């Protein structure tokens, strides 16, 4: 990706006294898709992350062909927080992408109300496991396509929906994980999706 500047606040935003609703959100996806970047760009506080320098131990284990310039990797999870308004706060957990850390995902999903699946169209197959696990846990999710500058494919959202076999009710949107406003749009889309699902359940006899 290029050098877009995130619209990040100049100083951390304190948690408002009026905040009364906290939602746990998990961000999942393949290795190097932009999960850490998304948490960093939207978080009101300095994010907690567990990034470590990649070493020779990952050679032959982690698939790095499409992310050759990547030098660090998340080994546990990222954590951030964003206040959508005075009353609603999202607690963000970014899951590690490599297959060898997938055993952590089920624990991260505990208590999660919703999730974001980040997709890199150069490696869409890496999204299958995330979608499968979320469906297994019956966790509502949205899919956000993180567009990379060096991706020549430019698949349409409809083509991506078909490739991932996404049902029509699952929101699918474009995003730039580096840009705060774009990341916030993804989270708002998820919250709206959760609200619509809750309203549907209430109206169902």
C-alpha positions in Angstrom: 0.0 0.0 0.0 1.1 3.6 -0.5 1.7 6.3 2.0 -1.8 7.6 2.8 -2.0 9.6 6.0 -4.4 8.4 8.6 -6.7 11.0 10.0 -5.6 10.2 13.5 -6.4 12.5 16.5 -3.4 14.5 17.8 -4.0 13.3 21.3 -5.8 10.3 22.9 -9.5 10.7 23.4 -10.6 10.0 27.0 -13.5 7.6 27.6 -16.6 9.7 28.0 -18.4 9.5 31.4 -21.6 9.0 29.4 -20.4 5.8 27.8 -22.7 3.0 28.7 -22.5 0.4 25.9 -19.3 -1.4 25.2 -19.1 -3.9 22.3 -16.3 -6.4 21.7 -15.3 -6.5 18.0 -12.8 -8.9 16.5 -10.9 -8.1 13.2 -9.8 -11.2 11.4 -8.3 -12.1 8.0 -5.2 -13.5 6.3 -1.6 -12.8 7.1 -0.6 -9.2 6.2 -4.1 -8.1 5.2 -4.0 -5.0 7.3 -5.6 -5.9 10.7 -3.0 -4.2 12.8 -3.1 -1.2 10.5 -6.9 -0.9 10.9 -6.7 -1.1 14.7 -4.0 1.6 14.8 -5.8 3.9 12.4 -9.1 4.0 14.2 -8.1 3.6 17.9 -8.7 6.6 20.2 -5.9 5.3 22.5 -2.4 4.1 21.8 -3.1 0.5 20.6 -1.6 -2.5 22.4 0.0 -4.8 20.0 2.1 -8.0 20.1 4.1 -7.5 16.9 7.4 -9.2 16.7 10.1 -9.1 14.1 9.8 -12.0 11.6 12.7 -14.4 11.8 14.0 -17.4 9.9 11.7 -19.6 12.1 8.8 -18.6 9.9 10.5 -19.6 6.6 8.5 -22.4 4.9 5.7 -22.0 7.5 4.2 -18.5 6.8 3.1 -17.7 3.3 4.9 -14.4 2.5 5.0 -14.2 -1.3 2.3 -11.5 -1.5 3.7 -9.5 1.5 7.4 -9.7 0.8 8.1 -6.3 2.4 6.5 -7.3 5.7 9.0 -7.4 8.5 6.9 -7.8 11.6 3.9 -10.0 12.6 1.2 -10.2 15.3 1.8 -13.2 17.5 -1.2 -12.8 20.0 -3.6 -9.9 19.2 -3.9 -6.2 18.8 -6.1 -4.1 21.0 -7.6 -0.7 20.5 -10.7 1.3 21.5 -12.9 3.7 19.6 -15.9 5.8 20.8 -18.5 5.9 18.0 -20.5 8.4 20.0 -20.9 9.6 23.6 -22.6 6.3 24.7 -21.2 3.6 22.4 -17.6 2.3 22.7 -16.1 -0.5 20.6 -13.2 -2.6 22.0 -11.2 -3.9 19.0 -9.2 -7.1 18.9 -7.1 -7.8 15.9 -6.4 -11.5 15.5 -3.1 -12.9 14.2 -3.3 -14.1 10.6 -0.8 -16.9 10.3 -2.2 -20.5 10.4 0.0 -21.4 13.3 -1.8 -18.9 15.5 -5.3 -19.8 14.5 -5.8 -21.7 17.7 -6.1 -18.3 19.4 -9.1 -17.3 17.4 -11.7 -19.3 19.2 -10.7 -17.7 22.5 -10.8 -14.2 20.9 -14.3 -14.9 19.6 -15.6 -15.5 23.2 -17.9 -12.7 24.1 -17.7 -11.1 20.7 -20.8 -9.5 19.3 -19.5 -9.0 15.8 -16.5 -9.2 13.6 -14.8 -7.6 10.6 -13.2 -9.9 8.0 -10.5 -8.0 6.1 -9.9 -9.2 2.6 -6.9 -8.8 0.3 -8.1 -9.6 -3.3 -4.6 -10.8 -4.2 -5.1 -13.7 -1.7 -8.8 -14.2 -1.3 -8.4 -17.9 -0.4 -6.9 -16.6 2.9 -10.3 -15.3 3.9 -12.1 -18.7 3.9 -10.9 -19.8 7.3 -12.0 -16.6 9.0 -15.5 -16.7 7.4 -15.8 -20.5 8.2 -14.9 -19.9 11.9 -17.3 -17.0 12.3 -20.1 -18.9 10.7 -19.3 -21.9 13.0 -19.6 -19.6 16.1 -22.7 -17.9 14.6 -20.9 -14.5 15.0 -22.3 -11.8 12.8 -19.7 -10.2 10.5 -19.1 -7.8 7.7 -16.5 -8.1 5.0 -14.2 -5.2 4.2 -12.0 -5.2 1.1 -8.7 -3.6 1.9 -7.6 -2.2 -1.5 -3.8 -2.4 -2.0 -2.1 0.1 -4.4 -0.1 -2.7 -6.1 -3.2 -4.9 -6.8 -3.9 -4.8 -10.5 -7.0 -6.9 -10.4 -9.6 -4.3 -9.2 -12.3 -6.9 -8.8 -15.8 -5.4 -8.2 -17.6 -6.0 -4.9 -20.1 -8.2 -6.7 -17.2 -10.4 -8.1 -15.7 -10.6 -4.7 -19.1 -11.6 -3.1 -19.4 -14.4 -5.7 -15.8 -15.6 -5.1 -16.3 -15.8 -1.3 -19.8 -17.2 -1.7 -21.1 -14.5 0.7 -24.9 -14.5 1.3 -26.7 -11.3 0.3 -27.4 -10.3 3.9 -23.7 -10.0 4.8 -22.5 -6.4 4.2 -19.5 -6.1 1.8 -17.7 -2.8 1.5 -14.4 -1.3 0.3 -11.9 0.2 2.8 -8.5 1.7 3.2 -7.2 0.3 6.5 -4.7 3.2 6.7 -7.3 5.9 6.8 -9.3 6.5 10.1 -12.5 7.7 8.4 -12.5 4.6 6.1 -11.9 2.3 9.1 -14.6 4.0 11.1 -17.1 3.5 8.2 -16.4 -0.2 8.4 -17.1 -0.3 12.1 -20.3 1.7 11.7 -21.4 -0.7 9.0 -20.9 -3.6 11.4 -22.8 -1.8 14.2 -25.7 -1.1 11.9 -25.7 -4.7 10.8 -25.8 -5.9 14.4 -28.7 -3.5 15.1 -30.6 -4.7 12.1 -30.1 -8.4 13.1 -31.3 -7.5 16.6 -34.4 -5.8 15.3 -35.2 -8.7 13.1 -35.0 -11.1 16.0 -37.3 -9.0 18.1 -39.9 -8.9 15.3 -39.8 -12.7 14.7 -42.5 -14.5 16.6 
